[in-house]
Amino acid sequence: MRPLVAGFCFVLSLTALAIAQDTRAKRPAKEILREFDSVRMPSMSDGADPESVRRFKKEIHDGCSKMAALALELHQSHPDHARVAALLDNRWSGLTHACDGADEVAKETAALLQQEGLRDDVKKQALLARARAMIASENFTDVERIDAVRATMVIKDEDDRLASSMIDLVERHIADPETQKMLFEIVVETWPDAKYGTRDAKALLRLHEAIGKPFAELLPEANRAWFAEQTKAASEFTVAQLWMGWLDRDGEDDDLKALKATRKKFGERVRLVGFLHGALEARMADAKRAGVDWPQAQIDSAEPMRNPFGAPKCELYFVLDRDLKIAGIVGRAALAGELLDQILVPSK
């Protein structure tokens, strides 16, 4: 189990807060909301250096923690207030994504959903938060995750936000191709009219049709000879990295660290190749400084902000078998390593 982030990011259970509030007077809702609305979250880092990025992340962490506590206070003190559902949505989202609290959110929402007479809007947010938290946590099985997402199928997606967030979570946290496919299909079935999220789910399902087929068939003609040259020597697996933009930042990011860790872990059994969707020559100096020493090629698309394979995201990792056929497609480098853990047979 991953350790929860300490400090400001405390996750109070509903029971614990209720006990605490028995010992002090409840604050007026206006006072709680005034404090909640006064929290200012940073919109961007004030620099690309590691210290500025660390400070930016801490400000997000602290702001999410404070709003999470205030949201729970409003829910406990004034459960009938019109803004309770919106504040709980904010609480659960912040704790899951900014405070490493997905496990606690899953427990809290599961307990809340057992309550009789739960408001419809609160139930909706709890169902969604539970599904998102279970996808984001490492401590639930894919079957449990699928069941949690299926439970959200009663919810309408008026603003197209739900489908999009589900797609993003699956791309960032699920490595198994069959589980990915099932979750994308649930999104399409549940929210068929969601313009962006469902469109993205359909695009990813089309991309999944390439699993089991040669990766070279996806490449533009101009890149195929280069790819064949780089992969002519036998290797048990290949990770093909499609990326854009992250080397504009100083140093290495989590995906680059994960790629290096994968190569170190599996050694010569796994090789890396990269395809930059953008101006390769202008970024190679930064890439080398950041430790990118595997071969890179520039890959172009008619749609500048969409990757050449028709998927909605601009960063993908393709895990290829010995025959250079696609074994899986993930949205984060760490998931490529996780998928390799699942499918690689240990060497004798």
C-alpha positions in Angstrom: 0.0 0.0 0.0 1.3 3.5 -0.8 1.9 5.7 2.2 -0.4 8.6 2.5 1.1 12.1 2.2 1.6 13.6 5.6 1.3 17.2 6.7 -1.7 19.3 5.6 -3.2 16.4 3.6 -5.2 14.8 6.4 -8.2 12.7 5.5 -10.9 12.9 8.2 -13.5 10.1 8.3 -17.1 11.1 8.6 -17.3 9.5 12.0 -14.2 11.2 13.3 -15.4 14.6 12.3 -18.9 14.0 13.8 -17.3 13.1 17.1 -15.1 16.2 17.0 -18.0 18.4 16.3 -20.0 17.2 19.3 -17.5 19.0 21.4 -17.8 22.4 19.8 -20.4 24.7 18.4 -21.2 24.3 14.7 -20.1 27.3 12.6 -22.7 29.0 10.4 -22.7 27.8 6.8 -21.9 31.3 5.5 -18.7 31.3 7.6 -17.6 27.9 6.3 -18.3 28.8 2.7 -16.6 32.2 3.0 -13.5 30.5 4.1 -13.8 27.8 1.4 -14.3 30.4 -1.3 -11.3 32.4 -0.1 -8.9 29.6 -0.9 -6.8 30.5 -3.9 -5.2 27.7 -5.9 -2.2 28.4 -8.1 -2.9 28.3 -11.9 0.7 27.6 -12.9 4.2 27.3 -11.6 6.3 30.4 -11.3 9.2 28.7 -13.0 10.4 25.4 -14.5 13.2 24.7 -12.0 12.7 21.9 -9.6 12.2 24.2 -6.6 9.5 26.2 -8.3 7.7 23.0 -9.4 8.0 21.6 -5.8 6.5 24.9 -4.4 3.7 24.8 -7.0 2.8 21.2 -6.1 2.8 22.0 -2.3 0.5 25.0 -2.9 -2.0 22.7 -4.7 -1.6 20.1 -2.0 -2.3 22.6 0.8 -5.2 24.3 -0.9 -6.9 21.0 -1.7 -6.4 19.8 1.9 -7.9 23.0 3.3 -10.9 22.9 1.0 -11.4 19.1 1.7 -11.7 19.8 5.5 -14.1 22.7 4.9 -16.3 20.6 2.6 -16.6 17.9 5.2 -17.3 20.4 7.9 -20.2 21.8 5.8 -21.5 18.3 5.1 -21.5 17.4 8.8 -22.8 20.7 10.1 -25.3 21.6 7.4 -26.1 18.4 5.4 -29.1 20.1 3.6 -27.2 23.1 2.3 -27.5 23.5 -1.5 -23.7 23.5 -2.0 -22.9 20.3 -0.1 -22.7 18.1 -3.1 -20.4 20.5 -5.1 -18.0 20.9 -2.1 -17.9 17.1 -1.5 -17.0 16.6 -5.2 -14.2 19.1 -4.7 -13.0 17.4 -1.5 -12.9 13.9 -3.0 -11.3 15.0 -6.2 -8.6 17.0 -4.4 -7.8 14.2 -1.9 -7.6 11.6 -4.7 -5.5 13.5 -7.2 -3.4 16.0 -5.1 -3.1 14.3 -1.7 -2.6 10.6 -2.4 -5.8 9.9 -0.5 -7.5 7.6 -3.0 -7.9 4.7 -0.6 -9.4 6.8 2.1 -11.8 8.4 -0.4 -12.9 5.0 -1.6 -13.6 4.0 2.0 -15.4 7.2 2.9 -17.7 7.2 -0.1 -18.5 3.5 0.3 -19.6 4.2 3.8 -21.6 7.2 2.8 -23.4 5.2 0.1 -24.7 2.9 2.7 -26.6 5.6 4.4 -30.4 5.7 4.2 -32.1 8.8 2.5 -28.9 10.1 0.9 -29.5 13.1 -1.2 -29.5 12.3 -5.0 -26.9 14.9 -5.8 -24.6 13.7 -3.0 -25.1 10.1 -4.1 -24.1 11.0 -7.6 -20.9 12.6 -6.4 -20.1 9.7 -4.1 -20.6 7.1 -6.8 -18.3 9.0 -9.1 -15.7 9.7 -6.4 -15.6 6.1 -5.4 -15.1 4.9 -9.0 -12.3 7.5 -9.6 -10.6 6.7 -6.3 -10.7 2.9 -7.0 -9.2 3.5 -10.4 -6.5 5.7 -9.0 -5.6 3.4 -6.1 -3.2 0.4 -6.5 -5.2 -1.5 -3.9 -8.2 -2.6 -5.9 -8.6 -5.3 -8.4 -9.7 -4.6 -12.0 -12.9 -6.5 -11.3 -13.6 -4.1 -8.4 -12.8 -1.1 -10.5 -15.1 -2.2 -13.3 -18.0 -2.9 -10.8 -17.5 0.6 -9.4 -17.6 2.2 -12.8 -20.7 0.2 -13.7 -22.4 1.6 -10.6 -22.1 5.1 -12.1 -24.2 4.2 -15.1 -27.3 5.7 -13.5 -25.7 9.2 -13.7 -26.4 11.6 -16.6 -23.4 13.5 -17.9 -25.0 16.9 -18.7 -21.7 18.8 -19.0 -19.5 16.0 -20.6 -17.2 16.1 -17.6 -17.8 12.6 -16.3 -16.9 10.7 -19.4 -13.7 12.8 -19.9 -12.5 12.3 -16.4 -13.1 8.5 -16.6 -11.1 8.3 -19.8 -8.2 10.2 -18.2 -8.2 8.0 -15.2 -8.2 4.8 -17.2 -5.3 6.1 -19.3 -3.3 7.1 -16.3 -3.9 4.1 -14.0 -4.9 0.9 -15.9 -2.3 -1.2 -17.7 -4.3 -4.3 -18.6 -5.7 -4.1 -22.2 -8.8 -6.0 -21.5 -9.7 -3.9 -18.5 -9.0 -0.7 -20.4 -11.3 -1.9 -23.2 -14.2 -2.8 -20.8 -14.0 0.5 -19.1 -13.9 2.4 -22.4 -17.0 0.4 -23.5 -18.8 1.3 -20.3 -18.1 5.0 -21.0 -19.6 4.7 -24.5 -22.6 2.8 -23.3 -23.2 5.0 -20.3 -22.7 8.5 -21.8 -23.3 8.0 -25.6 -24.0 11.8 -26.1 -21.0 13.1 -24.2 -19.2 15.0 -27.0 -15.6 14.8 -25.9 -15.3 12.0 -23.4 -17.2 9.5 -25.5 -15.5 10.6 -28.7 -12.2 9.9 -26.9 -13.4 6.5 -25.7 -14.4 5.5 -29.2 -11.0 6.7 -30.5 -9.2 4.6 -27.9 -11.3 1.6 -28.7 -10.4 2.0 -32.4 -6.7 2.1 -31.3 -7.2 -1.0 -29.3 -8.1 -2.8 -32.4 -4.4 -2.6 -33.3 -3.4 -4.8 -30.3 -2.0 -8.0 -31.7 -1.0 -6.3 -35.0 2.4 -5.1 -36.1 3.2 -1.7 -34.6 4.8 -0.6 -37.9 1.4 -0.6 -39.6 0.4 2.4 -37.4 3.5 4.4 -38.4 3.5 6.9 -41.2 5.4 5.5 -44.3 8.2 8.0 -43.6 9.0 6.4 -40.2 8.8 2.7 -41.1 12.3 2.2 -42.5 13.9 4.0 -39.4 11.8 1.8 -37.1 12.8 -1.4 -38.9 16.5 -0.4 -38.6 16.3 0.3 -34.9 14.5 -3.0 -34.1 16.3 -5.4 -36.5 18.2 -7.0 -33.7 16.1 -9.4 -31.6 14.7 -8.2 -28.3 12.0 -9.8 -26.2 10.0 -6.6 -25.8 10.1 -3.0 -27.1 8.6 0.1 -25.5 7.8 2.6 -28.2 7.4 6.0 -26.6 5.2 8.7 -28.3 5.7 12.0 -26.7 5.5 15.8 -27.1 6.5 18.7 -25.0 7.7 17.3 -21.7 11.4 18.0 -22.4 10.6 21.8 -22.4 10.9 21.5 -18.6 14.2 21.3 -16.8 15.3 17.9 -15.7 13.5 14.6 -15.9 9.8 14.1 -15.2 8.1 11.0 -13.7 7.6 9.3 -17.1 11.3 9.7 -18.0 12.3 8.2 -14.6 9.9 5.3 -15.2 11.3 4.6 -18.6 14.9 4.5 -17.1 13.7 2.3 -14.3 12.0 -0.1 -16.7 15.2 -0.4 -18.8 17.3 -1.0 -15.6 14.9 -3.6 -14.3 14.6 -5.7 -17.5 18.0 -5.0 -19.0 18.5 -6.2 -22.5 15.1 -8.0 -22.6 13.5 -4.6 -23.2 14.6 -1.8 -25.5 13.3 1.7 -25.9 12.6 3.7 -29.0 11.0 7.2 -29.1 8.8 9.2 -31.5 8.6 12.9 -30.9 5.4 14.5 -32.2 7.0 17.9 -32.9 10.3 19.5 -33.7 12.9 16.9 -32.8 16.1 18.8 -33.6 15.2 21.7 -31.3 14.7 19.4 -28.3 17.4 16.8 -28.6 19.9 18.8 -26.6 17.5 19.0 -23.7 16.6 15.4 -24.2 20.2 14.3 -23.9 20.8 16.4 -20.9 17.8 14.7 -19.3 19.3 11.3 -20.0 17.5 10.2 -23.1 20.0 8.0 -24.9 17.6 5.7 -26.8 16.9 6.4 -30.5 14.4 9.1 -31.3 12.6 10.0 -34.6 10.3 12.8 -35.5 6.7 11.8 -36.3 4.2 14.2 -37.9 0.4 14.4 -38.1 -2.1 16.6 -39.9 -3.6 17.5 -36.5 -0.9 19.3 -34.5 -2.4 18.7 -31.1 -3.4 15.1 -31.7 -1.1 12.2 -32.0 -0.6 10.4 -35.3 -2.5 7.3 -34.2 -5.8 9.0 -33.8 -6.0 8.7 -30.1 -7.0 11.8 -28.0 -3.8 12.0 -25.9 -0.4 13.3 -27.0 1.6 10.9 -24.9 1.3 7.1 -25.3 3.5 4.1 -24.7 3.2 1.0 -26.9 4.5 -2.3 -25.4 5.6 -4.6 -28.3 6.4 -8.3 -28.3 9.4 -10.0 -29.9 7.6 -9.9 -33.3 7.0 -6.1 -32.8 3.3 -6.7 -32.5 1.4 -4.5 -30.0 0.8 -6.2 -26.6 -0.7 -3.1 -24.9 -1.1 0.6 -25.0 -0.8 2.8 -21.9 -0.8 6.5 -21.1 2.0 6.6 -18.6 5.5 5.1 -18.7 5.1 3.5 -15.3 2.1 1.5 -16.7 4.4 0.2 -19.4 6.6 -1.3 -16.7 3.5 -2.6 -14.9 2.3 -4.3 -18.1 5.7 -5.9 -18.7 5.5 -7.2 -15.1 2.2 -8.9 -16.0 3.3 -10.5 -19.3 7.0 -11.1 -19.1 8.0 -14.7 -18.3 11.1 -14.6 -16.1 14.2 -15.8 -17.8 15.4 -19.3 -16.8 
